[in-house]
Amino acid sequence: MKRFGIFLCFDADGIIDDYIYYMLNDICENLEDLVIVSNGFLNEESMSGLSKYTNHNIVIRDNIGFDAGAWRDVMLDIGFNKLSKFDEVILFNDSFFGPIYPFKEMFDKMDGEDVDYWGITNHGEAPNSRDMCPYGYRPRYLQTYFLAFRKNLVESSEFQDYWANLPDYETFEDLAFKHGAVLTKYFEDLGYKWKAFVESRDLEEGRDKAMSFHTYDMYNMVVNRSLPVLKRKAFKLPREIHLRYNMASDISKTMKYLERNTDYDTSLIYKYFLRTMEPSQLVDILNLVKIIPKNQPTTYVTDKKVLLIVHLYYDDIWEYAFNYLKNVPEYIDILITTDSFDKKEFFEEKISNNLKNNVDVIKVEPRGRDMAALLVGARDIVKDYDYFCFMHDKKSQGKEFITVGATFRDVLWENNLASPSYINGIVKEFDENPSLGLIVPPRIYHGTYFYSYVNNYWTLCYDEVINLLRRMNINSKISRDAPPLSIGNCFWAKYDALEPLFNLHWDYSDFPEEPMPGDGTVSHALERVHGYVAASKGYYTKFTMTDEYARSEFFNKSYMFLDTMKQFIAHGTGFFAYIHGFFGFSNSIKTNFKRRIMK
């Protein structure tokens, strides 16, 4: 078939991401001609990149009428007479990743279908939310991110009149209910036949249980029904929405399937969301955590250079650090920093002389503590390594109980250096995941750290983190409502992921003198900035923990959630209207709190 394509893109920053180029490379093999239209400006690089896919001038217009308005204007400008010379007109936008499977497979299958128009997926009948759909309900319809119209329909007066009279919808709700949910039935009622490439009619259970299967049953659609695309919206929905339909694991399962069973490069997805999404939101929706067995005998060989940097200040707890340093495989070099020559000699005698690794101990200035040791003292050494781990000793004095601070220290050391096989597992994660740039231990919430936990760990540091990012010309998405990914300044990283941090050319004078304030300094901000720096370089962050720690994490979180829920119910008579699931529970809290405040 001869096909004419009209591609609509929109990006608030005027950027065309690599996933779009990948998609265009594939779909253009199935098109005779293509017009590209952007509902907003495009930067010079994006204009140049897109120009390779079309023989026409790229159409730049205001974002009026969304994608439908753009498609309408292009079709009217080209003229239906010219479009009717093609066997099929394809309207598609940039709201999906793919193809997971070549589009040719889809086109070949649909070429054999006796239809007048088709799409990739359809939505089942649904209630008429807000009474906006003229049919009194939302009929089964083709989802409009990808539509194909055959020649006989394109040359019809009904088709031409529909598009010529399509208004500029001002809200997405108007577009969805008055166009998206109307178009399919409108032409069906005129006698035209349609079909979806990925059929889900057999899964539909009636209007009241309508759902978008490409979003909430993604894994099944991709694996068992050859869905060739992933909708961006699925990744952006909050976890509470996904929990209405499944265990919020469908997207992460699908991503893992893509990585293991297809040729699609998932880094295209990561890079887009790392540019446009707050980093912790991506970690959450993709369940980015790795649980590594602590006592599983494994050997591993990497061709990367790996360095462990450990800043030791307290010579009275050196044995604690030494017991973990003995876990470090011999292929990993170790750099110990400390703040006096006496301690340097002490740590050489007690630690470096008793390890088989290549170990060096250096003296750094007694200012800036662990952060200065990393960013100034180790700067010229770490740049020669591919991966590095940074650790420091810690007492966290001043907490309500000595065990509270000690437990924080244990969480950091145990979930970074638990055993030789555990450390090999971390290095393997870096080797096997090119887009993974930062690995951090789990967040803490015990004792009075719970206050920081529920307040997203920002304490007094949010503005200082913003200042740091500006100094590096980093525009990563950041919000007070989302916690930083790194806390405690003990982590694993690819050097490239954090290189902008080292490139600030820190000096010891950049750090506060002793006694250092307990919060709000540049040092406290630095321990929170790593995830945003990594995101700016196109790397995502992953939590890691031992299997032993994961067991405690599971039961702690279960207890905390269940006890909180029980307390709400027990002490909030009339507080909840009803609870059908977590979504209802969560929203009833929000709704009733608002009502009480208004009273």
C-alpha positions as CSV (number, residue, x, y, z in Angstrom):
1,M,0.0,0.0,0.0
2,K,1.0,3.6,-0.6
3,R,0.7,5.4,2.6
4,F,0.8,9.1,3.5
5,G,1.8,9.9,7.1
6,I,1.1,13.0,9.2
7,F,3.2,13.0,12.5
8,L,2.4,15.4,15.3
9,C,4.9,16.2,18.0
10,F,4.9,18.6,21.0
11,D,7.5,19.3,23.6
12,A,7.5,22.2,26.0
13,D,11.2,22.6,25.7
14,G,11.3,22.2,21.9
15,I,13.3,19.0,22.1
16,I,12.9,15.9,19.9
17,D,14.1,12.9,21.9
18,D,15.9,9.9,20.5
19,Y,12.9,7.6,21.0
20,I,11.1,9.6,18.3
21,Y,13.9,9.2,15.8
22,Y,13.9,5.5,16.4
23,M,10.2,5.4,15.8
24,L,10.4,7.5,12.6
25,N,13.2,5.4,11.3
26,D,11.0,2.3,11.4
27,I,7.7,3.8,10.3
28,C,9.1,5.7,7.4
29,E,10.0,2.3,5.8
30,N,6.2,1.8,5.5
31,L,5.3,5.3,4.3
32,E,5.5,6.8,0.8
33,D,5.5,10.4,2.2
34,L,5.5,12.1,5.5
35,V,4.5,15.6,6.8
36,I,5.8,16.6,10.3
37,V,3.9,19.2,12.4
38,S,4.9,20.5,15.8
39,N,2.5,22.2,18.1
40,G,5.1,24.6,19.4
41,F,8.7,25.7,18.7
42,L,11.5,23.3,18.0
43,N,15.2,24.0,18.7
44,E,17.7,24.1,15.9
45,E,19.0,20.6,16.6
46,S,15.5,19.1,16.6
47,M,14.5,20.8,13.4
48,S,17.7,19.5,11.7
49,G,17.0,16.0,13.1
50,L,13.4,15.8,11.9
51,S,14.2,17.3,8.4
52,K,15.8,14.0,7.5
53,Y,12.4,12.2,7.5
54,T,10.4,14.5,5.3
55,N,10.6,16.2,1.9
56,H,8.2,19.0,3.2
57,N,8.9,22.0,5.4
58,I,8.2,21.1,9.0
59,V,5.0,22.8,10.1
60,I,5.3,24.9,13.2
61,R,2.0,26.0,14.7
62,D,0.6,27.0,18.1
63,N,-0.7,24.3,20.3
64,I,-4.3,24.9,19.3
65,G,-6.7,22.0,19.2
66,F,-4.0,19.5,20.3
67,D,-3.1,16.7,17.8
68,A,-6.5,16.6,16.1
69,G,-6.3,20.3,15.3
70,A,-2.8,19.8,13.8
71,W,-3.9,16.8,11.7
72,R,-6.9,18.8,10.5
73,D,-4.9,21.8,9.5
74,V,-2.3,19.7,7.6
75,M,-5.0,17.7,5.8
76,L,-6.9,20.9,4.8
77,D,-3.6,22.5,3.6
78,I,-2.5,19.5,1.5
79,G,-6.0,18.9,0.2
80,F,-8.1,15.8,0.2
81,N,-7.7,15.3,-3.5
82,K,-3.9,14.8,-3.0
83,L,-4.5,12.6,0.0
84,S,-6.9,10.4,-1.9
85,K,-4.1,9.4,-4.3
86,F,-2.7,7.3,-1.4
87,D,-4.1,3.9,-0.3
88,E,-3.9,4.9,3.4
89,V,-3.5,8.1,5.4
90,I,-1.8,7.5,8.8
91,L,-2.2,10.0,11.6
92,F,0.1,9.5,14.6
93,N,1.7,11.5,17.4
94,D,4.6,11.3,19.8
95,S,2.8,9.9,22.8
96,F,4.2,6.4,22.6
97,F,7.5,4.5,22.6
98,G,8.3,1.9,20.0
99,P,8.0,0.0,17.9
100,I,8.8,-3.0,20.0
101,Y,8.1,-5.2,17.0
102,P,8.6,-3.8,13.5
103,F,5.7,-1.7,12.3
104,K,5.9,-3.7,9.0
105,E,4.4,-6.7,10.8
106,M,1.4,-4.6,11.9
107,F,0.9,-3.0,8.5
108,D,1.2,-6.4,6.7
109,K,-1.5,-7.9,9.0
110,M,-3.8,-4.9,8.7
111,D,-3.4,-4.8,4.9
112,G,-5.3,-8.1,4.8
113,E,-8.2,-6.8,6.9
114,D,-11.4,-5.8,5.2
115,V,-11.7,-2.4,7.0
116,D,-12.0,1.3,6.1
117,Y,-10.1,2.6,9.1
118,W,-8.1,1.1,11.9
119,G,-5.8,1.8,14.9
120,I,-3.4,0.0,17.1
121,T,-5.7,-0.3,20.2
122,N,-9.2,0.4,21.2
123,H,-11.0,1.3,24.4
124,G,-14.2,-0.5,25.4
125,E,-17.5,1.1,26.2
126,A,-17.4,3.4,29.2
127,P,-19.6,5.6,31.3
128,N,-20.2,9.2,30.1
129,S,-18.0,11.0,32.6
130,R,-19.0,14.6,33.1
131,D,-21.8,14.1,30.5
132,M,-19.5,15.3,27.8
133,C,-19.9,12.6,25.1
134,P,-22.9,13.2,22.8
135,Y,-23.9,9.6,22.8
136,G,-24.8,9.5,26.5
137,Y,-21.9,7.0,27.0
138,R,-18.5,6.5,25.5
139,P,-18.8,3.9,22.8
140,R,-16.0,1.4,21.9
141,Y,-13.5,3.5,20.1
142,L,-10.1,3.4,18.5
143,Q,-7.6,5.3,20.6
144,T,-6.5,8.2,18.5
145,Y,-2.7,8.3,19.0
146,F,-2.5,6.2,15.9
147,L,-5.2,6.1,13.2
148,A,-5.2,4.7,9.6
149,F,-7.8,5.7,7.1
150,R,-8.2,3.9,3.8
151,K,-8.6,5.6,0.4
152,N,-12.3,5.1,0.1
153,L,-12.9,6.8,3.4
154,V,-10.5,9.7,2.8
155,E,-12.1,10.6,-0.5
156,S,-15.6,10.5,1.0
157,S,-17.5,13.7,1.8
158,E,-18.3,12.4,5.3
159,F,-14.6,12.2,6.1
160,Q,-13.8,15.5,4.6
161,D,-16.7,17.3,6.3
162,Y,-15.8,15.7,9.7
163,W,-12.3,17.1,9.6
164,A,-13.2,20.4,8.0
165,N,-15.7,21.1,10.7
166,L,-13.6,19.8,13.7
167,P,-13.4,22.6,16.2
168,D,-10.4,23.7,18.2
169,Y,-11.0,21.9,21.5
170,E,-9.5,23.9,24.4
171,T,-9.2,21.2,27.0
172,F,-8.0,17.6,26.8
173,E,-11.3,16.5,28.3
174,D,-13.2,18.1,25.5
175,L,-10.9,16.5,22.9
176,A,-11.2,13.1,24.5
177,F,-15.0,13.0,24.9
178,K,-16.1,15.0,21.9
179,H,-13.6,13.7,19.4
180,G,-11.6,10.7,20.6
181,A,-14.7,8.9,21.9
182,V,-16.8,10.0,18.9
183,L,-14.8,9.5,15.7
184,T,-15.0,5.7,15.6
185,K,-18.7,5.4,16.1
186,Y,-19.4,8.4,13.9
187,F,-18.0,6.6,10.8
188,E,-19.2,3.2,12.0
189,D,-22.8,4.6,12.0
190,L,-22.2,5.7,8.4
191,G,-21.5,2.1,7.4
192,Y,-17.7,2.2,7.5
193,K,-15.9,-0.8,9.0
194,W,-13.0,-0.6,11.6
195,K,-10.8,-2.8,13.7
196,A,-7.9,-2.6,16.2
197,F,-4.6,-4.3,15.5
198,V,-4.5,-5.4,19.1
199,E,-7.9,-6.7,19.9
200,S,-9.1,-6.5,23.6
201,R,-12.8,-7.0,23.1
202,D,-12.7,-10.4,24.8
203,L,-11.3,-8.8,28.0
204,E,-14.0,-6.1,28.3
205,E,-16.5,-6.6,31.2
206,G,-19.0,-3.8,30.6
207,R,-19.1,-0.1,30.8
208,D,-18.5,0.2,34.6
209,K,-15.3,-1.8,34.4
210,A,-13.9,-0.1,31.3
211,M,-10.1,0.3,31.3
212,S,-7.2,1.1,28.9
213,F,-5.6,-2.3,28.5
214,H,-2.5,-0.8,26.9
215,T,-1.9,1.0,30.2
216,Y,-3.1,-1.3,32.9
217,D,-2.6,-4.7,31.2
218,M,0.6,-3.7,29.4
219,Y,2.6,-6.8,29.9
220,N,-0.1,-9.1,28.6
221,M,-0.7,-6.8,25.6
222,V,3.0,-6.7,24.7
223,V,3.9,-10.4,25.3
224,N,0.7,-12.2,24.3
225,R,-1.0,-9.8,21.8
226,S,2.0,-8.2,20.1
227,L,1.3,-4.6,21.1
228,P,4.1,-2.8,19.3
229,V,4.1,0.4,21.4
230,L,4.1,1.6,25.0
231,K,2.1,4.7,25.9
232,R,4.0,7.4,27.7
233,K,1.0,8.2,29.9
234,A,1.3,4.8,31.6
235,F,4.6,5.8,33.1
236,K,3.3,9.2,34.4
237,L,0.3,8.0,36.3
238,P,0.7,7.9,40.1
239,R,1.2,4.6,41.8
240,E,-2.2,4.8,43.5
241,I,-3.9,4.6,40.0
242,H,-1.9,1.5,39.0
243,L,-2.8,-0.1,42.3
244,R,-6.5,0.0,41.3
245,Y,-5.7,-2.5,38.5
246,N,-2.7,-4.6,39.5
247,M,0.2,-4.7,41.9
248,A,1.9,-1.8,40.2
249,S,4.5,-4.1,38.7
250,D,3.1,-4.3,35.1
251,I,5.4,-1.6,33.7
252,S,8.6,-2.9,35.3
253,K,7.8,-6.4,34.1
254,T,7.3,-5.1,30.6
255,M,10.5,-3.2,30.6
256,K,12.4,-6.3,31.8
257,Y,10.7,-8.3,29.0
258,L,11.8,-5.7,26.4
259,E,15.4,-5.9,27.7
260,R,15.6,-9.7,27.7
261,N,13.5,-10.6,24.6
262,T,13.4,-7.8,22.1
263,D,15.8,-5.5,20.2
264,Y,14.2,-2.3,21.6
265,D,16.6,-0.1,23.4
266,T,15.0,0.8,26.7
267,S,17.5,3.5,27.3
268,L,15.4,5.6,24.9
269,I,12.6,5.4,27.5
270,Y,14.9,6.2,30.4
271,K,16.5,9.1,28.7
272,Y,13.1,10.7,27.9
273,F,11.8,10.4,31.4
274,L,15.1,11.4,33.0
275,R,14.8,14.7,31.1
276,T,11.1,15.3,31.8
277,M,10.3,13.6,35.1
278,E,11.4,14.0,38.7
279,P,14.0,11.2,39.1
280,S,12.4,9.5,42.1
281,Q,9.1,9.3,40.3
282,L,10.8,7.1,37.6
283,V,12.4,5.0,40.3
284,D,9.0,4.5,41.9
285,I,7.0,3.6,38.8
286,L,9.6,1.1,37.5
287,N,10.2,-0.5,40.9
288,L,13.9,0.2,40.6
289,V,15.3,-1.8,43.4
290,K,17.8,-4.7,43.4
291,I,17.7,-7.2,46.2
292,I,21.0,-9.1,46.2
293,P,21.6,-12.2,48.3
294,K,24.3,-11.6,50.9
295,N,25.6,-15.2,51.2
296,Q,25.4,-16.6,47.7
297,P,28.8,-17.7,46.5
298,T,29.5,-16.0,43.2
299,T,32.6,-15.0,41.2
300,Y,32.4,-12.2,38.7
301,V,34.9,-10.6,36.3
302,T,34.4,-7.1,34.9
303,D,36.5,-5.3,32.3
304,K,35.8,-2.0,34.1
305,K,38.1,-0.2,36.6
306,V,36.5,0.0,40.0
307,L,37.5,2.0,43.0
308,L,36.3,2.1,46.6
309,I,36.9,5.4,48.3
310,V,36.4,5.4,52.1
311,H,36.9,8.5,54.3
312,L,37.8,7.5,57.9
313,Y,37.8,10.0,60.6
314,Y,37.3,8.0,63.8
315,D,40.3,5.9,64.7
316,D,38.4,4.3,67.5
317,I,35.9,2.5,65.3
318,W,38.3,1.4,62.5
319,E,37.6,-2.2,63.0
320,Y,34.0,-1.6,62.0
321,A,35.1,-0.3,58.6
322,F,37.8,-2.9,58.3
323,N,35.4,-5.8,58.7
324,Y,33.5,-4.5,55.6
325,L,36.6,-3.6,53.6
326,K,37.6,-7.3,53.9
327,N,34.6,-8.0,51.7
328,V,35.9,-6.0,48.8
329,P,37.0,-8.3,45.9
330,E,40.6,-8.0,45.0
331,Y,40.0,-6.5,41.5
332,I,38.6,-3.4,43.2
333,D,41.2,-0.8,44.3
334,I,40.7,1.0,47.7
335,L,41.5,4.6,48.5
336,I,41.4,5.6,52.2
337,T,41.3,9.3,53.0
338,T,41.8,10.7,56.5
339,D,42.6,14.1,58.0
340,S,45.9,13.7,59.7
341,F,49.3,12.0,59.1
342,D,49.0,10.1,62.4
343,K,45.7,8.6,61.3
344,K,47.2,7.9,57.9
345,E,50.0,5.8,59.5
346,F,47.5,4.1,61.8
347,F,45.1,3.1,59.0
348,E,48.1,1.9,56.9
349,E,49.2,-0.4,59.7
350,K,45.8,-1.6,60.7
351,I,43.9,-1.8,57.4
352,S,45.9,-1.4,54.2
353,N,48.7,-3.8,55.3
354,N,46.1,-6.5,56.0
355,L,44.1,-6.4,52.7
356,K,45.0,-8.1,49.4
357,N,43.6,-5.2,47.3
358,N,45.6,-2.4,45.9
359,V,45.2,0.1,48.8
360,D,46.4,3.7,49.1
361,V,45.9,5.9,52.1
362,I,46.2,9.7,51.6
363,K,46.0,12.6,54.0
364,V,43.3,15.3,53.1
365,E,42.7,18.7,54.7
366,P,40.6,18.7,57.9
367,R,37.8,20.7,56.4
368,G,34.7,19.6,54.6
369,R,34.7,16.1,56.2
370,D,33.7,13.3,53.8
371,M,32.4,15.5,51.0
372,A,35.6,17.4,50.6
373,A,37.6,14.2,50.8
374,L,35.6,12.9,47.8
375,L,35.4,16.1,45.7
376,V,38.8,17.6,46.5
377,G,41.1,14.9,47.9
378,A,40.1,12.0,45.6
379,R,39.1,14.1,42.5
380,D,42.2,13.4,40.5
381,I,42.3,9.7,41.3
382,V,38.6,8.7,40.8
383,K,38.5,10.2,37.3
384,D,40.6,7.3,36.1
385,Y,38.0,4.7,37.1
386,D,34.7,3.6,35.5
387,Y,32.8,2.8,38.7
388,F,33.4,3.9,42.2
389,C,31.9,3.4,45.6
390,F,32.1,6.1,48.3
391,M,31.8,5.3,52.0
392,H,32.6,7.1,55.3
393,D,32.5,6.3,58.9
394,K,29.7,7.7,60.9
395,K,28.5,8.1,64.5
396,S,25.4,10.4,64.1
397,Q,25.8,11.6,67.6
398,G,23.0,13.6,69.2
399,K,20.1,11.2,68.3
400,E,17.7,10.2,71.0
401,F,19.3,6.8,71.4
402,I,22.8,5.7,70.5
403,T,21.3,2.8,68.5
404,V,19.4,5.2,66.2
405,G,22.5,6.7,64.8
406,A,24.3,3.4,64.8
407,T,21.5,1.8,62.8
408,F,21.8,4.5,60.1
409,R,25.5,3.7,59.8
410,D,24.6,-0.1,59.5
411,V,22.1,0.5,56.8
412,L,24.7,2.4,54.7
413,W,27.6,0.0,55.1
414,E,25.6,-3.3,55.0
415,N,23.7,-2.3,51.9
416,N,26.8,-1.2,50.1
417,L,29.5,-3.7,51.2
418,A,27.6,-6.6,52.7
419,S,29.8,-9.4,51.2
420,P,32.1,-10.2,48.2
421,S,29.1,-11.7,46.3
422,Y,27.0,-8.7,47.1
423,I,29.6,-6.3,45.8
424,N,30.0,-8.4,42.7
425,G,26.2,-8.2,42.2
426,I,26.4,-4.4,42.3
427,V,29.2,-4.3,39.8
428,K,27.3,-6.7,37.6
429,E,24.2,-4.4,37.7
430,F,26.3,-1.6,36.3
431,D,27.8,-3.8,33.6
432,E,24.4,-5.1,32.5
433,N,22.5,-1.9,32.6
434,P,24.1,0.9,30.5
435,S,21.5,3.5,31.6
436,L,22.1,2.8,35.3
437,G,24.3,5.4,36.9
438,L,23.8,5.5,40.6
439,I,23.1,2.7,43.2
440,V,22.0,3.8,46.7
441,P,21.0,2.1,49.9
442,P,17.4,2.2,51.1
443,R,16.0,5.3,52.9
444,I,15.8,5.2,56.6
445,Y,12.7,5.8,58.7
446,H,13.5,4.4,62.2
447,G,13.5,6.5,65.4
448,T,13.2,10.2,64.8
449,Y,14.5,9.8,61.3
450,F,10.8,9.1,60.6
451,Y,10.2,12.8,60.7
452,S,12.7,13.4,57.9
453,Y,11.2,10.4,56.0
454,V,7.6,11.8,55.9
455,N,9.0,15.2,55.1
456,N,10.9,13.9,52.1
457,Y,14.4,14.4,53.7
458,W,14.8,18.0,52.5
459,T,15.2,19.4,56.0
460,L,16.9,22.8,55.3
461,C,18.7,21.8,52.1
462,Y,16.2,22.2,49.2
463,D,17.3,25.7,48.2
464,E,20.9,24.8,48.5
465,V,20.4,21.8,46.2
466,I,18.7,24.1,43.7
467,N,21.8,26.4,43.8
468,L,24.1,23.4,43.3
469,L,22.2,22.3,40.2
470,R,22.3,25.8,38.8
471,R,26.0,25.9,39.2
472,M,26.2,22.8,37.0
473,N,23.7,24.1,34.5
474,I,21.5,21.2,35.3
475,N,17.7,21.5,34.7
476,S,16.6,18.2,36.2
477,K,13.1,18.1,37.5
478,I,13.0,18.6,41.2
479,S,10.2,19.1,43.7
480,R,9.9,19.5,47.5
481,D,7.1,17.0,47.2
482,A,9.4,14.2,46.1
483,P,12.4,13.0,48.2
484,P,16.0,13.0,46.9
485,L,17.2,9.6,46.0
486,S,20.5,9.7,47.9
487,I,20.8,10.2,51.7
488,G,23.8,9.6,53.9
489,N,26.5,10.1,51.2
490,C,27.3,6.4,50.8
491,F,26.7,5.0,47.3
492,W,27.9,3.4,44.1
493,A,28.2,5.3,40.9
494,K,29.5,5.4,37.4
495,Y,32.0,8.2,37.2
496,D,30.4,9.6,34.0
497,A,27.1,9.9,35.9
498,L,28.5,12.3,38.5
499,E,31.2,13.9,36.4
500,P,29.5,17.3,36.5
501,L,29.9,17.4,40.2
502,F,33.6,16.8,40.0
503,N,33.9,19.4,37.2
504,L,33.0,22.2,39.6
505,H,36.6,22.1,40.7
506,W,35.9,22.2,44.4
507,D,38.4,23.6,46.9
508,Y,38.5,23.0,50.7
509,S,37.5,26.6,51.2
510,D,34.2,25.9,49.6
511,F,33.2,23.9,52.6
512,P,32.2,25.3,56.1
513,E,34.8,25.4,58.8
514,E,34.4,23.4,62.0
515,P,32.3,23.2,64.0
516,M,30.1,22.5,61.0
517,P,26.4,23.4,61.4
518,G,24.1,20.4,61.9
519,D,22.1,21.1,58.7
520,G,21.6,23.3,55.7
521,T,25.2,23.6,54.5
522,V,26.6,22.8,51.1
523,S,27.8,19.5,52.5
524,H,24.3,18.5,53.5
525,A,23.0,19.5,50.1
526,L,25.7,17.5,48.3
527,E,24.5,14.2,49.8
528,R,21.1,14.9,48.3
529,V,22.1,16.0,44.8
530,H,23.6,12.8,43.3
531,G,20.3,11.5,41.7
532,Y,19.7,14.8,39.9
533,V,23.2,15.0,38.6
534,A,23.0,11.4,37.3
535,A,19.6,12.1,35.6
536,S,21.1,15.1,33.8
537,K,23.6,12.7,32.2
538,G,20.8,10.3,31.2
539,Y,21.4,7.8,34.0
540,Y,18.7,6.4,36.3
541,T,19.1,5.5,40.0
542,K,18.4,2.2,41.6
543,F,18.0,1.2,45.3
544,T,19.8,-1.9,46.5
545,M,19.6,-3.9,49.6
546,T,20.6,-7.3,51.0
547,D,18.0,-10.1,51.1
548,E,18.2,-9.9,54.9
549,Y,17.5,-6.2,55.0
550,A,14.7,-6.7,52.5
551,R,12.9,-9.0,54.9
552,S,12.9,-6.3,57.6
553,E,11.9,-3.6,55.0
554,F,8.9,-5.7,54.0
555,F,7.6,-6.3,57.5
556,N,8.4,-2.8,58.7
557,K,6.5,-1.1,55.8
558,S,3.6,-3.6,56.1
559,Y,3.3,-2.9,59.8
560,M,3.5,0.9,59.4
561,F,0.9,1.0,56.7
562,L,-1.6,-1.4,58.4
563,D,-1.2,0.3,61.8
564,T,-1.8,3.7,60.3
565,M,-4.9,2.5,58.5
566,K,-6.3,0.9,61.6
567,Q,-5.7,4.1,63.6
568,F,-7.5,6.2,61.0
569,I,-10.5,3.8,61.0
570,A,-10.5,3.4,64.8
571,H,-10.4,7.1,65.6
572,G,-12.1,8.6,62.7
573,T,-15.8,7.7,63.0
574,G,-17.6,8.8,59.9
575,F,-14.2,9.7,58.4
576,F,-14.5,7.4,55.5
577,A,-17.4,7.1,53.1
578,Y,-16.3,3.7,51.8
579,I,-13.1,1.9,50.9
580,H,-12.8,-0.2,47.8
581,G,-9.0,-0.2,47.6
582,F,-6.0,1.9,48.4
583,F,-7.1,4.5,45.9
584,G,-10.4,5.0,47.7
585,F,-8.7,4.9,51.1
586,S,-6.2,7.5,50.1
587,N,-8.7,9.8,48.5
588,S,-11.2,9.5,51.3
589,I,-8.5,10.9,53.6
590,K,-7.8,13.8,51.3
591,T,-11.5,14.6,50.8
592,N,-12.4,14.4,54.5
593,F,-9.4,16.4,55.6
594,K,-10.5,19.1,53.2
595,R,-14.0,19.1,54.5
596,R,-12.8,19.4,58.1
597,I,-10.5,22.2,57.3
598,M,-13.4,24.1,55.5
599,K,-15.6,23.7,58.6
